[in-house]
Amino acid sequence: MAKVVTFGEIMLRLSPPGYQRFIQAHSFDVVYGGGEANVAMSLATMGVDAAFVTRLPKNPIGEACRNQLRMLGVDTSMIAWGGERLGIYYCEKGVSMRPSNVVYDRAHASIATAQSGDFDWDAIFAGVTWFHFTGITPALGDNVAALCMEAVKAAKAHGVTVSCDLNYRKKLWSREKAGEVMGSLMPYVDVVIANEEDASDVFGIKADATDITGGKINHDGYKQVAKKLADRFNLKMVAITLRESHSASDNGWSAMLYDGSEYHFSKKYEIRLVDRVGGGDSFGAGLIYGSISGMSAADTLEFAVAASALKQTIEGDYNISTVAEIQKLAGGDASGRVQR
C-alpha cells in the first residue's frame, strides 16, 4: 500500500458533555484533532501507511497528543518539537434548530511559530505517494504559508500526488488573503476538495441556483464549479461535498467528483448527526484511500461519501470506521441492524 503524508495543525478539543452549553459545563471531554491529522488518523484506521507532520510543544500535553496519533497507527517520527503550546478549541455541539458553536484559542501555538528549517521535506517525502494539506494551515500565518509552499514544491519534485481541502475559515483570514495565498499554492496541487461555500469564498466561483440552508442542490451548478476550478488550476480531480442542513441534528450528505472528463454524483445519505466535526476530513481520507487503492472514480466517490457519513455518527474529530464497514455501507446496507 502507498504511503501518505499530511501536514498541518492538530489541536486539543474541549467539549461540554453531550449537548450541554458552555455555560452549563462543569467538565469537558478531551479529543485531539485537526484537518490533516484527522485524515492521517482515518487512513491509518483503514490500514494505510500514514504519517502526520506538525510541530508540537515538548510538554506532557504535546506528548499526549503525539501518543493519541501513535495509538491509532499514525507515523509520528517526523513531528518537530518546539514552541510554547498546543492550540485549543472549544466545541459546543448543536441540536435541532440550535447550531454548534466553536471558540478558538490558538494564538502562539507551536505550529503557528514554525519556521523554514523545522522540517526536512526531502526526507519526509522519500518513498511517499500522496501528500495532503488544507487551507487551514497556510491561514495560520505567513510563515506557515511559506512552509506549505516549501512542502508542495518538494512533493512535486519527488513525484508525489498533492491534494488540498480548501477548508476556508473566516476566523483565520479574509477572502482576499485566502484567494491570494491559495492561488499561489494551486499550481502544485493535483486534487482539490471543497464544500458548497469554499470555492466561492476563496476563488469567487459559485454554484448557480443552490440554497444549502433550504436543502436545494443544483447538480448543474456544481458541475460548473468543478470545471472552472479544474480549468483554472489544471487539476486532475475536483471533489465537492454537498451538505443539506435540515437542522443541527439532521443533514443530507452526498458529493460530486469531476475527474477531468466525467462528473460523478454519489448516492445521498440522510444522517442523524452525532458529531459532524471532521466529516469533510473523513471524506478526504476516503477519497485518498480509493485513489491509491485503484478504485474507479465512481467507486472512489461512493467509498469516500460512505466513510464520511459513518464518521458523522461517531464522537470526536476523526473516523474510526474500518474499510469493511465503509464498503458495506457503500454497497447499500444502511439498515443499522445489530451485527452479531
C-alpha positions, 0 to 999 in steps of 0.5 A: 500500500502507498504511503501518505503524508499530511501536514498541518495543525492538530489541536486539543478539543474541549467539549461540554458533555453531550449537548450541554452549553458552555455555560452549563459545563462543569467538565469537558471531554478531551479529543485531539484533532485537526484537518490533516491529522484527522485524515492521517488518523482515518487512513491509518484506521483503514490500514494505510501507511500514514504519517502526520507532520506538525510541530508540537510543544515538548510538554506532557500535553504535546506528548499526549497528543503525539501518543493519541496519533501513535495509538491509532497507527499514525507515523509520528517520527517526523513531528518537530518539537518546539514552541510554547503550546498546543492550540485549543478549541472549544466545541459546543455541539448543536441540536435541532434548530440550535447550531454548534458553536466553536471558540478558538484559542490558538494564538502562539501555538507551536505550529503557528511559530514554525519556521523554514528549517523545522522540517526536512521535506526531502526526507519526509517525502522519500518513498511517499505517494500522496501528500495532503494539506488544507487551507487551514494551515497556510491561514495560520500565518505567513510563515506557515504559508511559506512552509506549505509552499516549501512542502508542495514544491518538494512533493512535486519534485519527488513525484508525489500526488498533492491534494488540498481541502480548501477548508476556508475559515473566516476566523483565520483570514479574509477572502482576499488573503485566502484567494491570494495565498491559495492561488499561489499554492494551486499550481502544485496541487493535483486534487482539490476538495471543497464544500458548497461555500469554499470555492466561492469564498476563496476563488469567487466561483459559485454554484448557480441556483443552490440554497444549502440552508433550504436543502436545494442542490443544483447538480448543474451548478456544481458541475460548473464549479468543478470545471472552472476550478479544474480549468483554472488550476489544471487539476486532475480531480475536483471533489465537492461535498454537498451538505443539506442542513435540515437542522443541527441534528439532521443533514443530507450528505452526498458529493460530486467528483469531476475527474477531468472528463466525467462528473460523478454524483454519489448516492445521498445519505440522510444522517442523524448527526452525532458529531459532524466535526471532521466529516469533510476530513473523513471524506478526504481520507476516503477519497485518498484511500480509493485513489491509491487503492485503484478504485474507479472514480465512481467507486472512489466517490461512493467509498469516500461519501460512505466513510464520511457519513459513518464518521458523522455518527461517531464522537470526536474529530476523526473516523474510526470506521474500518474499510469493511464497514465503509464498503458495506455501507457503500454497497447499500446496507444502511439498515443499522441492524445489530451485527452479531 
